[in-house]
Amino acid sequence: MNTALTIIGLAMFIFIVVFTLKRTKEKKKAQQEEHEKIKAYGESINQETRDKK
């Protein structure tokens, strides 16, 4: 009985850790994509300003 509970507990713990890591990875990727969009927009604005002169 104790062995079964231990195995179930470990399985739940591993699931939670994997789920958290996956979610963190997705958030980081989304944040990186947003950063790239902002950087590209800023560069386009800078280029437009340079072209006006």
Backbone atoms as SQL, in Angstrom:
CREATE TABLE atoms (id INTEGER PRIMARY KEY, chain TEXT, resi INTEGER, resn TEXT, atom TEXT, x REAL, y REAL, z REAL);
INSERT INTO atoms VALUES
  (1, 'A', 1, 'MET', 'N', 0.829, -1.194, 0.000),
  (2, 'A', 1, 'MET', 'CA', 0.000, 0.000, 0.000),
  (3, 'A', 1, 'MET', 'C', 0.875, 1.260, 0.000),
  (4, 'A', 2, 'ASN', 'N', 1.884, 1.280, 0.878),
  (5, 'A', 2, 'ASN', 'CA', 2.762, 2.437, 0.939),
  (6, 'A', 2, 'ASN', 'C', 3.537, 2.619, -0.363),
  (7, 'A', 3, 'THR', 'N', 3.909, 1.519, -0.981),
  (8, 'A', 3, 'THR', 'CA', 4.648, 1.591, -2.240),
  (9, 'A', 3, 'THR', 'C', 3.777, 2.221, -3.330),
  (10, 'A', 4, 'ALA', 'N', 2.531, 1.821, -3.390),
  (11, 'A', 4, 'ALA', 'CA', 1.609, 2.371, -4.383),
  (12, 'A', 4, 'ALA', 'C', 1.412, 3.869, -4.167),
  (13, 'A', 5, 'LEU', 'N', 1.251, 4.267, -2.937),
  (14, 'A', 5, 'LEU', 'CA', 1.080, 5.692, -2.642),
  (15, 'A', 5, 'LEU', 'C', 2.330, 6.489, -2.999),
  (16, 'A', 6, 'THR', 'N', 3.483, 5.906, -2.742),
  (17, 'A', 6, 'THR', 'CA', 4.741, 6.564, -3.082),
  (18, 'A', 6, 'THR', 'C', 4.861, 6.736, -4.590),
  (19, 'A', 7, 'ILE', 'N', 4.529, 5.705, -5.325),
  (20, 'A', 7, 'ILE', 'CA', 4.610, 5.772, -6.786),
  (21, 'A', 7, 'ILE', 'C', 3.630, 6.809, -7.325),
  (22, 'A', 8, 'ILE', 'N', 2.425, 6.828, -6.808),
  (23, 'A', 8, 'ILE', 'CA', 1.424, 7.811, -7.236),
  (24, 'A', 8, 'ILE', 'C', 1.890, 9.223, -6.898),
  (25, 'A', 9, 'GLY', 'N', 2.439, 9.392, -5.713),
  (26, 'A', 9, 'GLY', 'CA', 2.948, 10.703, -5.305),
  (27, 'A', 9, 'GLY', 'C', 4.076, 11.180, -6.196),
  (28, 'A', 10, 'LEU', 'N', 5.010, 10.302, -6.499),
  (29, 'A', 10, 'LEU', 'CA', 6.115, 10.661, -7.394),
  (30, 'A', 10, 'LEU', 'C', 5.613, 10.993, -8.787),
  (31, 'A', 11, 'ALA', 'N', 4.656, 10.214, -9.277),
  (32, 'A', 11, 'ALA', 'CA', 4.099, 10.478, -10.607),
  (33, 'A', 11, 'ALA', 'C', 3.441, 11.854, -10.648),
  (34, 'A', 12, 'MET', 'N', 2.698, 12.194, -9.608),
  (35, 'A', 12, 'MET', 'CA', 2.055, 13.509, -9.554),
  (36, 'A', 12, 'MET', 'C', 3.098, 14.621, -9.487),
  (37, 'A', 13, 'PHE', 'N', 4.130, 14.410, -8.684),
  (38, 'A', 13, 'PHE', 'CA', 5.198, 15.412, -8.566),
  (39, 'A', 13, 'PHE', 'C', 5.897, 15.631, -9.905),
  (40, 'A', 14, 'ILE', 'N', 6.224, 14.542, -10.583),
  (41, 'A', 14, 'ILE', 'CA', 6.894, 14.637, -11.885),
  (42, 'A', 14, 'ILE', 'C', 5.987, 15.336, -12.895),
  (43, 'A', 15, 'PHE', 'N', 4.697, 15.009, -12.884),
  (44, 'A', 15, 'PHE', 'CA', 3.754, 15.667, -13.793),
  (45, 'A', 15, 'PHE', 'C', 3.726, 17.169, -13.553),
  (46, 'A', 16, 'ILE', 'N', 3.674, 17.574, -12.294),
  (47, 'A', 16, 'ILE', 'CA', 3.624, 19.003, -11.964),
  (48, 'A', 16, 'ILE', 'C', 4.900, 19.701, -12.425),
  (49, 'A', 17, 'VAL', 'N', 6.050, 19.085, -12.199),
  (50, 'A', 17, 'VAL', 'CA', 7.321, 19.692, -12.607),
  (51, 'A', 17, 'VAL', 'C', 7.384, 19.827, -14.127),
  (52, 'A', 18, 'VAL', 'N', 7.031, 18.772, -14.839),
  (53, 'A', 18, 'VAL', 'CA', 7.074, 18.811, -16.304),
  (54, 'A', 18, 'VAL', 'C', 6.090, 19.853, -16.840),
  (55, 'A', 19, 'PHE', 'N', 4.888, 19.892, -16.292),
  (56, 'A', 19, 'PHE', 'CA', 3.889, 20.859, -16.724),
  (57, 'A', 19, 'PHE', 'C', 4.383, 22.279, -16.500),
  (58, 'A', 20, 'THR', 'N', 4.981, 22.534, -15.347),
  (59, 'A', 20, 'THR', 'CA', 5.491, 23.872, -15.035),
  (60, 'A', 20, 'THR', 'C', 6.619, 24.265, -15.983),
  (61, 'A', 21, 'LEU', 'N', 7.531, 23.338, -16.243),
  (62, 'A', 21, 'LEU', 'CA', 8.638, 23.633, -17.157),
  (63, 'A', 21, 'LEU', 'C', 8.132, 23.903, -18.570),
  (64, 'A', 22, 'LYS', 'N', 7.155, 23.134, -19.012),
  (65, 'A', 22, 'LYS', 'CA', 6.597, 23.340, -20.347),
  (66, 'A', 22, 'LYS', 'C', 5.940, 24.705, -20.450),
  (67, 'A', 23, 'ARG', 'N', 5.184, 25.061, -19.433),
  (68, 'A', 23, 'ARG', 'CA', 4.499, 26.358, -19.432),
  (69, 'A', 23, 'ARG', 'C', 5.510, 27.506, -19.410),
  (70, 'A', 24, 'THR', 'N', 6.557, 27.363, -18.638),
  (71, 'A', 24, 'THR', 'CA', 7.595, 28.391, -18.567),
  (72, 'A', 24, 'THR', 'C', 8.276, 28.558, -19.915),
  (73, 'A', 25, 'LYS', 'N', 8.547, 27.450, -20.575),
  (74, 'A', 25, 'LYS', 'CA', 9.191, 27.499, -21.888),
  (75, 'A', 25, 'LYS', 'C', 8.307, 28.212, -22.902),
  (76, 'A', 26, 'GLU', 'N', 7.000, 27.930, -22.881),
  (77, 'A', 26, 'GLU', 'CA', 6.073, 28.587, -23.798),
  (78, 'A', 26, 'GLU', 'C', 5.996, 30.084, -23.522),
  (79, 'A', 27, 'LYS', 'N', 5.969, 30.463, -22.249),
  (80, 'A', 27, 'LYS', 'CA', 5.915, 31.884, -21.895),
  (81, 'A', 27, 'LYS', 'C', 7.178, 32.606, -22.368),
  (82, 'A', 28, 'LYS', 'N', 8.321, 31.962, -22.174),
  (83, 'A', 28, 'LYS', 'CA', 9.578, 32.575, -22.583),
  (84, 'A', 28, 'LYS', 'C', 9.620, 32.763, -24.096),
  (85, 'A', 29, 'LYS', 'N', 9.126, 31.773, -24.834),
  (86, 'A', 29, 'LYS', 'CA', 9.108, 31.863, -26.287),
  (87, 'A', 29, 'LYS', 'C', 8.201, 32.999, -26.740),
  (88, 'A', 30, 'ALA', 'N', 7.022, 33.110, -26.138),
  (89, 'A', 30, 'ALA', 'CA', 6.084, 34.184, -26.476),
  (90, 'A', 30, 'ALA', 'C', 6.683, 35.549, -26.159),
  (91, 'A', 31, 'GLN', 'N', 7.370, 35.633, -25.038),
  (92, 'A', 31, 'GLN', 'CA', 7.996, 36.894, -24.644),
  (93, 'A', 31, 'GLN', 'C', 9.102, 37.271, -25.634),
  (94, 'A', 32, 'GLN', 'N', 9.874, 36.288, -26.083),
  (95, 'A', 32, 'GLN', 'CA', 10.945, 36.534, -27.044),
  (96, 'A', 32, 'GLN', 'C', 10.363, 37.011, -28.378),
  (97, 'A', 33, 'GLU', 'N', 9.269, 36.391, -28.812),
  (98, 'A', 33, 'GLU', 'CA', 8.627, 36.813, -30.060),
  (99, 'A', 33, 'GLU', 'C', 8.119, 38.249, -29.952),
  (100, 'A', 34, 'GLU', 'N', 7.537, 38.588, -28.823),
  (101, 'A', 34, 'GLU', 'CA', 7.043, 39.951, -28.612),
  (102, 'A', 34, 'GLU', 'C', 8.204, 40.946, -28.616),
  (103, 'A', 35, 'HIS', 'N', 9.306, 40.564, -28.010),
  (104, 'A', 35, 'HIS', 'CA', 10.493, 41.422, -27.995),
  (105, 'A', 35, 'HIS', 'C', 11.001, 41.665, -29.413),
  (106, 'A', 36, 'GLU', 'N', 11.007, 40.619, -30.237),
  (107, 'A', 36, 'GLU', 'CA', 11.452, 40.757, -31.625),
  (108, 'A', 36, 'GLU', 'C', 10.539, 41.697, -32.408),
  (109, 'A', 37, 'LYS', 'N', 9.224, 41.604, -32.180),
  (110, 'A', 37, 'LYS', 'CA', 8.276, 42.499, -32.853),
  (111, 'A', 37, 'LYS', 'C', 8.539, 43.947, -32.473),
  (112, 'A', 38, 'ILE', 'N', 8.746, 44.186, -31.182),
  (113, 'A', 38, 'ILE', 'CA', 8.995, 45.548, -30.702),
  (114, 'A', 38, 'ILE', 'C', 10.296, 46.082, -31.277),
  (115, 'A', 39, 'LYS', 'N', 11.306, 45.244, -31.319),
  (116, 'A', 39, 'LYS', 'CA', 12.607, 45.649, -31.867),
  (117, 'A', 39, 'LYS', 'C', 12.477, 45.997, -33.348),
  (118, 'A', 40, 'ALA', 'N', 11.764, 45.178, -34.108),
  (119, 'A', 40, 'ALA', 'CA', 11.574, 45.439, -35.534),
  (120, 'A', 40, 'ALA', 'C', 10.803, 46.736, -35.751),
  (121, 'A', 41, 'TYR', 'N', 9.780, 46.969, -34.929),
  (122, 'A', 41, 'TYR', 'CA', 9.003, 48.205, -35.051),
  (123, 'A', 41, 'TYR', 'C', 9.883, 49.421, -34.759),
  (124, 'A', 42, 'GLY', 'N', 10.675, 49.339, -33.702),
  (125, 'A', 42, 'GLY', 'CA', 11.571, 50.442, -33.358),
  (126, 'A', 42, 'GLY', 'C', 12.576, 50.721, -34.459),
  (127, 'A', 43, 'GLU', 'N', 13.101, 49.673, -35.063),
  (128, 'A', 43, 'GLU', 'CA', 14.056, 49.860, -36.158),
  (129, 'A', 43, 'GLU', 'C', 13.390, 50.492, -37.374),
  (130, 'A', 44, 'SER', 'N', 12.139, 50.111, -37.649),
  (131, 'A', 44, 'SER', 'CA', 11.442, 50.713, -38.792),
  (132, 'A', 44, 'SER', 'C', 11.187, 52.199, -38.550),
  (133, 'A', 45, 'ILE', 'N', 10.831, 52.556, -37.323),
  (134, 'A', 45, 'ILE', 'CA', 10.621, 53.970, -36.988),
  (135, 'A', 45, 'ILE', 'C', 11.936, 54.741, -37.136),
  (136, 'A', 46, 'ASN', 'N', 13.024, 54.157, -36.667),
  (137, 'A', 46, 'ASN', 'CA', 14.333, 54.812, -36.798),
  (138, 'A', 46, 'ASN', 'C', 14.698, 54.995, -38.261),
  (139, 'A', 47, 'GLN', 'N', 14.422, 53.994, -39.076),
  (140, 'A', 47, 'GLN', 'CA', 14.753, 54.081, -40.497),
  (141, 'A', 47, 'GLN', 'C', 13.927, 55.165, -41.175),
  (142, 'A', 48, 'GLU', 'N', 12.644, 55.263, -40.826),
  (143, 'A', 48, 'GLU', 'CA', 11.794, 56.318, -41.393),
  (144, 'A', 48, 'GLU', 'C', 12.320, 57.693, -41.009),
  (145, 'A', 49, 'THR', 'N', 12.769, 57.829, -39.775),
  (146, 'A', 49, 'THR', 'CA', 13.297, 59.117, -39.310),
  (147, 'A', 49, 'THR', 'C', 14.581, 59.461, -40.076),
  (148, 'A', 50, 'ARG', 'N', 15.429, 58.478, -40.301),
  (149, 'A', 50, 'ARG', 'CA', 16.663, 58.733, -41.052),
  (150, 'A', 50, 'ARG', 'C', 16.359, 59.106, -42.492),
  (151, 'A', 51, 'ASP', 'N', 15.341, 58.480, -43.074),
  (152, 'A', 51, 'ASP', 'CA', 15.014, 58.751, -44.480),
  (153, 'A', 51, 'ASP', 'C', 14.451, 60.138, -44.678),
  (154, 'A', 52, 'LYS', 'N', 13.836, 60.738, -43.664),
  (155, 'A', 52, 'LYS', 'CA', 13.258, 62.077, -43.783),
  (156, 'A', 52, 'LYS', 'C', 14.326, 63.149, -43.907),
  (157, 'A', 53, 'LYS', 'N', 15.501, 62.877, -43.367),
  (158, 'A', 53, 'LYS', 'CA', 16.559, 63.893, -43.354),
  (159, 'A', 53, 'LYS', 'C', 17.276, 63.969, -44.661);
